[in-house]
Amino acid sequence: MPTPIILCGKYEEMGKLLKEAISPDFEVVHFVDSPEAGLTDIPALLQGIAPTASASKLGTGNFAQVPRAIVLGATYDDVWVASLRQAITGGLRKVPLLMPDLSNAPAVGGVAPSPAKANQAAGVALRELKKLEVEGKLDGGYDDVFTYRI
């Protein structure tokens, strides 16, 4: 059975590439397409509550299990992560957040990444998810933020 995750991103085409890259080991149960939606949808999902209807059909909608990790795209910055972490404290399942390290990345000006860059990011995200799984960090006891280089 694949491990359920939440994927947060601005571009569905990027999300689709990541979803395909991490399957069958991981299942994107919900795709969050805006920071605002994430601050309401993610706490609900971590309580086992289906989120409000999403325009995106990228996630499977299989909410039988609480998600074990959250993978963030470049739209989701440190300030947003701090807001999310505040929103998901207190009794909710702990989940690690994976986010790209963009400290040396060139500004792209709101343009979707190239397919090559998207595939590269998807491969790195898969590697990091598998690493967390092997280390036992997807079991509900970790809520750290893990950054990875693309």
VEXDREN-2710 file (C-alpha; in Angstrom, 1 decimal):
% VEXDREN-2710
k/r/px/py/pz
1/MET/0.0/0.0/0.0
2/PRO/1.5/3.4/-1.0
3/THR/2.3/6.0/1.7
4/PRO/-0.1/8.9/1.5
5/ILE/1.3/12.4/1.1
6/ILE/0.1/16.0/0.5
7/LEU/1.7/17.9/-2.4
8/CYS/1.7/21.7/-2.4
9/GLY/2.5/23.5/-5.6
10/LYS/1.6/26.3/-7.9
11/TYR/1.7/24.4/-11.2
12/GLU/-0.3/21.2/-11.7
13/GLU/1.9/20.1/-14.6
14/MET/4.8/20.0/-12.1
15/GLY/2.7/18.2/-9.6
16/LYS/1.7/15.6/-12.2
17/LEU/5.3/14.9/-12.9
18/LEU/6.1/14.5/-9.2
19/LYS/3.0/12.3/-8.7
20/GLU/4.1/10.0/-11.5
21/ALA/7.7/9.9/-10.2
22/ILE/6.9/8.9/-6.7
23/SER/4.2/6.3/-7.6
24/PRO/3.7/3.4/-6.7
25/ASP/5.6/4.0/-3.4
26/PHE/3.8/7.2/-2.4
27/GLU/0.3/8.4/-3.2
28/VAL/-0.6/12.1/-3.6
29/VAL/-3.9/12.1/-1.8
30/HIS/-4.4/15.9/-2.1
31/PHE/-2.8/18.7/-4.2
32/VAL/-2.8/22.1/-2.6
33/ASP/-2.6/24.8/-5.3
34/SER/-2.3/27.9/-3.1
35/PRO/-0.8/28.9/0.2
36/GLU/-4.1/30.1/1.5
37/ALA/-5.8/26.7/0.7
38/GLY/-3.0/24.9/2.4
39/LEU/-3.5/26.6/5.7
40/THR/-7.1/25.3/5.9
41/ASP/-6.9/22.0/3.9
42/ILE/-3.8/20.6/5.6
43/PRO/-5.0/20.8/9.3
44/ALA/-8.2/19.2/8.2
45/LEU/-6.4/16.4/6.4
46/LEU/-4.2/15.7/9.5
47/GLN/-7.4/15.3/11.6
48/GLY/-8.7/12.8/9.1
49/ILE/-11.2/15.2/7.7
50/ALA/-11.7/15.6/3.9
51/PRO/-10.8/19.1/2.8
52/THR/-13.1/21.5/1.0
53/ALA/-13.6/20.7/-2.7
54/SER/-10.5/21.4/-4.8
55/ALA/-10.5/22.5/-8.4
56/SER/-7.5/20.2/-8.8
57/LYS/-8.0/16.5/-9.6
58/LEU/-4.3/15.7/-9.2
59/GLY/-4.8/14.1/-5.7
60/THR/-6.5/10.7/-5.5
61/GLY/-8.9/11.9/-2.8
62/ASN/-8.2/8.7/-0.9
63/PHE/-8.4/10.0/2.7
64/ALA/-8.7/6.6/4.3
65/GLN/-5.3/7.2/6.0
66/VAL/-3.9/10.4/7.4
67/PRO/-1.1/11.7/5.2
68/ARG/2.5/10.9/6.3
69/ALA/4.4/13.8/4.7
70/ILE/3.9/17.1/3.0
71/VAL/6.0/18.0/-0.1
72/LEU/6.2/21.7/-0.9
73/GLY/7.0/23.5/-4.1
74/ALA/8.9/26.8/-4.4
75/THR/5.8/28.9/-3.8
76/TYR/5.8/27.9/-0.2
77/ASP/8.4/29.9/1.7
78/ASP/9.7/29.9/5.3
79/VAL/7.1/32.4/6.5
80/TRP/4.3/30.2/5.1
81/VAL/5.9/27.1/6.7
82/ALA/6.0/28.9/10.1
83/SER/2.3/29.7/9.7
84/LEU/1.4/26.1/8.8
85/ARG/3.5/24.7/11.7
86/GLN/1.5/26.9/14.0
87/ALA/-1.8/25.7/12.5
88/ILE/-0.9/22.0/12.8
89/THR/0.3/21.9/16.4
90/GLY/-1.7/20.5/19.3
91/GLY/-2.9/16.9/18.9
92/LEU/-2.6/16.6/15.1
93/ARG/-0.5/13.9/13.5
94/LYS/3.1/15.1/13.2
95/VAL/4.3/15.0/9.6
96/PRO/7.6/16.1/8.1
97/LEU/7.7/18.9/5.5
98/LEU/10.0/18.6/2.6
99/MET/10.8/21.8/0.7
100/PRO/13.4/22.7/-1.9
101/ASP/16.4/24.7/-0.8
102/LEU/16.1/27.7/-3.1
103/SER/18.9/29.8/-1.5
104/ASN/21.0/29.7/-4.6
105/ALA/18.3/29.3/-7.2
106/PRO/17.8/32.0/-9.8
107/ALA/14.6/33.9/-9.7
108/VAL/12.2/32.6/-12.3
109/GLY/9.5/35.3/-12.1
110/GLY/6.5/33.1/-11.7
111/VAL/7.2/31.0/-14.7
112/ALA/6.7/27.2/-14.5
113/PRO/9.9/25.2/-14.4
114/SER/11.1/23.4/-17.5
115/PRO/10.1/19.7/-17.8
116/ALA/13.7/18.7/-17.2
117/LYS/13.9/20.8/-14.0
118/ALA/10.5/19.4/-12.9
119/ASN/11.7/15.8/-13.5
120/GLN/14.9/16.5/-11.6
121/ALA/13.0/18.0/-8.6
122/ALA/10.6/15.0/-8.7
123/GLY/13.5/12.5/-8.5
124/VAL/15.1/14.4/-5.6
125/ALA/11.8/14.5/-3.8
126/LEU/11.3/10.7/-4.2
127/ARG/14.8/10.1/-2.9
128/GLU/14.2/12.3/0.1
129/LEU/10.8/10.7/0.8
130/LYS/12.3/7.2/0.7
131/LYS/15.1/8.3/3.0
132/LEU/12.6/9.6/5.6
133/GLU/10.6/6.4/5.3
134/VAL/13.7/4.2/5.9
135/GLU/14.7/6.4/8.8
136/GLY/11.2/5.9/10.4
137/LYS/10.4/9.6/10.1
138/LEU/7.0/9.1/8.4
139/ASP/5.5/7.3/11.4
140/GLY/3.8/10.3/13.0
141/GLY/6.6/11.3/15.4
142/TYR/8.4/13.8/13.4
143/ASP/7.4/17.3/12.3
144/ASP/10.7/18.7/11.2
145/VAL/11.3/20.6/8.0
146/PHE/13.7/18.9/5.6
147/THR/15.2/20.9/2.8
148/TYR/16.7/19.4/-0.3
149/ARG/18.8/20.7/-3.2
150/ILE/17.6/20.4/-6.7
END
